[in-house]
Amino acid sequence: MNDIHYPIKGSCQCGGVSYELLEPPLMVVACHCKECQKLSTSAFSITAMIHEDSIQFSGLMKDWSRSSDSGNISLEILVFGNDAWPIKIKELPYLKVGPYHTNTVAGLQLAMDMLRRKRNTNKQIFMITDGKPSCLRMPDGQYYKNSNGLDPFITNKCYAMAQQARRLHIPITTFMIAEDPYLMQFIREFTQANRGKAFYTGLKGLGEMIFEDYENNRKKRIKG
């Protein structure tokens, strides 16, 4: 988004309502539910989440909303470093990087715990990562850390969590922002264990992704 200059102006197709976006979105996600596939006439649609104070509208507005495939409207966000913890959307711009390792297992455990408390049947996990787990919390409360390459002791725990989510009928869609072959291979094996989906991209080409769907056995290159 470094090449985009704000504010950005736009409007609906008829021009009756216009908007001005004053700053970058808090986050951008891809959704592949049936409604979003219908909306975009493709495998998924892109949605930008913005702070209410960062956009201005003009024109006659009407309220509209729709439920997800499950009949519910629910989104929860969590982050994970040495541990995992939930956050609100408005907190996203204030997150700081490190000094943490990456406890992918803790993130997945918390995500599944949060989903267990939901009554809706269509439960999904969307994970954004660089693909390198490097930390585990041991039963005695100590942290096992290893940042040198991929540690089989850690990655095997990740595969086990992916399989557990599959048994609970929770698909995991992973957005991997890294292009290292060995990290891509880890995400590929992780996604196969879950029978989920994965998008691979790099920081220099966020508009171009490789999409792999291990549920339906598909692979596709997507260009923005």
C-alpha positions as CSV (number, residue, x, y, z in Angstrom):
1,M,0.0,0.0,0.0
2,N,3.0,2.3,0.0
3,D,2.3,3.4,-3.6
4,I,-1.3,4.5,-2.7
5,H,-1.8,8.1,-1.8
6,Y,-4.7,9.1,0.4
7,P,-7.4,10.4,0.5
8,I,-9.0,8.1,-2.1
9,K,-12.3,9.1,-3.7
10,G,-15.0,6.8,-5.2
11,S,-18.7,6.2,-5.6
12,C,-21.3,3.6,-6.2
13,Q,-22.1,2.7,-9.8
14,C,-24.9,5.2,-10.2
15,G,-23.0,8.0,-8.5
16,G,-25.7,8.7,-6.0
17,V,-23.4,8.0,-3.0
18,S,-19.7,9.0,-3.0
19,Y,-17.0,8.4,-0.4
20,E,-13.6,9.6,0.5
21,L,-11.2,7.3,2.3
22,L,-8.7,9.3,4.4
23,E,-6.2,6.6,5.5
24,P,-5.3,3.0,4.8
25,P,-7.6,0.2,5.9
26,L,-7.0,-1.5,9.2
27,M,-6.9,-4.8,7.4
28,V,-7.8,-6.4,4.2
29,V,-9.2,-10.0,4.1
30,A,-10.4,-12.4,1.4
31,C,-13.6,-14.3,2.0
32,H,-14.7,-17.4,0.0
33,C,-18.3,-17.9,1.4
34,K,-21.0,-18.5,-1.2
35,E,-22.3,-14.9,-1.0
36,C,-18.9,-13.4,-1.6
37,Q,-18.2,-15.8,-4.5
38,K,-21.6,-14.7,-6.0
39,L,-20.7,-11.0,-5.4
40,S,-17.2,-11.2,-7.1
41,T,-18.0,-14.0,-9.6
42,S,-14.7,-15.6,-8.6
43,A,-13.3,-17.9,-5.9
44,F,-13.4,-15.1,-3.2
45,S,-14.0,-11.4,-2.7
46,I,-11.7,-8.8,-1.0
47,T,-13.0,-6.8,1.9
48,A,-11.3,-3.8,3.6
49,M,-12.0,-3.1,7.2
50,I,-11.7,0.6,8.1
51,H,-12.1,2.8,11.1
52,E,-15.4,4.7,11.1
53,D,-13.6,8.0,11.4
54,S,-11.4,7.4,8.4
55,I,-14.1,7.5,5.7
56,Q,-16.6,10.2,4.8
57,F,-19.8,9.6,2.7
58,S,-22.1,12.0,0.8
59,G,-25.5,11.2,-0.7
60,L,-28.6,9.4,0.5
61,M,-27.5,6.4,2.6
62,K,-29.5,3.2,3.5
63,D,-28.6,0.5,6.0
64,W,-28.0,-3.0,4.6
65,S,-26.5,-6.1,6.0
66,R,-26.5,-9.9,5.4
67,S,-25.7,-12.9,7.5
68,S,-23.0,-15.4,6.7
69,D,-23.6,-18.9,5.4
70,S,-24.1,-19.9,9.1
71,G,-26.8,-17.3,9.6
72,N,-24.6,-15.3,12.0
73,I,-22.5,-12.2,11.6
74,S,-19.4,-12.7,13.8
75,L,-15.7,-11.9,13.5
76,E,-13.1,-12.3,16.2
77,I,-9.4,-11.4,15.9
78,L,-6.5,-12.7,17.8
79,V,-2.7,-12.3,17.5
80,F,0.1,-14.6,18.6
81,G,3.7,-14.0,19.6
82,N,5.1,-16.1,22.5
83,D,1.4,-16.4,23.5
84,A,-1.9,-15.7,21.9
85,W,-4.5,-13.1,22.9
86,P,-7.7,-11.6,21.4
87,I,-7.9,-8.0,20.3
88,K,-10.5,-5.6,18.9
89,I,-10.4,-4.4,15.3
90,K,-9.8,-0.8,16.5
91,E,-6.6,-2.0,18.2
92,L,-5.0,-3.3,15.0
93,P,-3.2,0.0,14.0
94,Y,-1.4,0.0,17.4
95,L,0.0,-3.5,17.3
96,K,3.8,-3.6,17.5
97,V,6.2,-6.3,16.2
98,G,8.3,-8.2,18.7
99,P,10.4,-9.0,20.5
100,Y,8.4,-12.2,20.1
101,H,8.8,-15.7,18.7
102,T,5.8,-17.2,16.8
103,N,3.7,-19.6,18.8
104,T,1.4,-20.8,16.0
105,V,0.0,-23.6,18.2
106,A,-1.1,-21.1,20.9
107,G,-2.9,-19.1,18.2
108,L,-4.7,-22.1,16.9
109,Q,-5.6,-23.3,20.4
110,L,-7.2,-20.0,21.3
111,A,-9.0,-19.7,18.0
112,M,-10.6,-23.2,18.4
113,D,-11.5,-22.4,22.0
114,M,-13.2,-19.2,20.9
115,L,-15.1,-21.1,18.1
116,R,-16.2,-23.8,20.5
117,R,-18.2,-21.2,22.4
118,K,-20.0,-20.2,19.2
119,R,-23.4,-21.8,18.4
120,N,-23.2,-21.4,14.6
121,T,-22.2,-24.4,12.6
122,N,-20.1,-22.7,9.9
123,K,-16.8,-22.1,11.8
124,Q,-13.6,-21.0,10.0
125,I,-10.1,-19.9,10.9
126,F,-8.2,-17.3,8.8
127,M,-4.5,-17.2,9.7
128,I,-2.0,-14.6,8.5
129,T,1.6,-15.6,9.0
130,D,5.1,-15.6,7.7
131,G,5.0,-19.4,8.0
132,K,7.7,-19.9,10.6
133,P,6.5,-21.2,14.0
134,S,9.3,-20.9,16.5
135,C,7.8,-21.2,20.0
136,L,5.8,-23.5,22.2
137,R,4.5,-23.1,25.7
138,M,5.3,-26.3,27.7
139,P,3.0,-27.9,30.3
140,D,5.2,-26.5,33.1
141,G,4.7,-22.9,31.8
142,Q,8.2,-22.6,30.3
143,Y,8.7,-21.6,26.7
144,Y,10.5,-23.8,24.2
145,K,12.0,-21.5,21.5
146,N,14.0,-22.2,18.4
147,S,14.4,-19.7,15.6
148,N,16.9,-21.7,13.6
149,G,15.0,-23.0,10.6
150,L,12.0,-25.2,11.2
151,D,12.1,-27.3,14.3
152,P,10.3,-30.7,13.8
153,F,9.2,-30.7,17.5
154,I,7.3,-27.4,16.8
155,T,6.0,-28.1,13.3
156,N,4.7,-31.5,14.3
157,K,2.6,-29.8,17.0
158,C,1.3,-27.5,14.3
159,Y,0.3,-30.4,12.1
160,A,-1.5,-32.0,15.0
161,M,-3.5,-28.8,15.6
162,A,-4.4,-28.7,11.9
163,Q,-5.7,-32.3,12.0
164,Q,-7.6,-31.5,15.2
165,A,-9.3,-28.6,13.6
166,R,-10.2,-30.8,10.6
167,R,-11.8,-33.4,13.0
168,L,-13.9,-30.5,14.5
169,H,-14.9,-29.5,10.9
170,I,-13.0,-26.2,11.2
171,P,-11.3,-25.3,7.9
172,I,-8.2,-23.1,8.1
173,T,-7.4,-20.6,5.4
174,T,-3.8,-19.5,5.6
175,F,-2.4,-16.2,4.1
176,M,1.3,-16.6,4.0
177,I,3.4,-13.5,3.5
178,A,6.8,-15.0,2.7
179,E,8.4,-16.6,-0.3
180,D,11.0,-18.8,1.3
181,P,10.7,-22.3,-0.2
182,Y,11.1,-24.2,3.1
183,L,8.4,-22.0,4.8
184,M,6.1,-22.5,1.8
185,Q,6.6,-26.2,2.1
186,F,5.6,-26.1,5.8
187,I,2.4,-24.2,5.1
188,R,1.7,-26.6,2.2
189,E,2.0,-29.6,4.6
190,F,0.0,-27.8,7.3
191,T,-2.8,-27.0,4.9
192,Q,-2.8,-30.6,3.6
193,A,-3.2,-31.8,7.2
194,N,-6.3,-29.6,7.6
195,R,-7.6,-30.1,4.0
196,G,-7.9,-26.3,4.0
197,K,-6.8,-23.5,1.7
198,A,-3.6,-21.4,1.4
199,F,-2.7,-18.1,-0.3
200,Y,1.1,-17.5,-0.9
201,T,2.4,-14.0,-1.5
202,G,5.4,-11.7,-0.7
203,L,5.7,-8.2,0.7
204,K,6.8,-7.0,-2.8
205,G,3.8,-8.5,-4.6
206,L,0.8,-8.4,-2.3
207,G,-1.5,-8.1,-5.3
208,E,-0.3,-11.4,-6.8
209,M,-1.0,-14.7,-4.9
210,I,-0.8,-18.4,-5.4
211,F,-4.0,-20.1,-4.2
212,E,-4.0,-23.7,-3.2
213,D,-7.2,-25.5,-2.2
214,Y,-6.6,-29.0,-0.6
215,E,-10.3,-29.5,0.0
216,N,-11.2,-29.4,-3.7
217,N,-7.7,-30.2,-5.1
218,R,-7.2,-26.9,-7.0
219,K,-4.3,-24.6,-7.5
220,K,-4.4,-21.2,-9.2
221,R,-2.3,-18.0,-9.6
222,I,-4.2,-14.9,-8.8
223,K,-3.1,-11.4,-10.1
224,G,-4.4,-8.2,-8.7
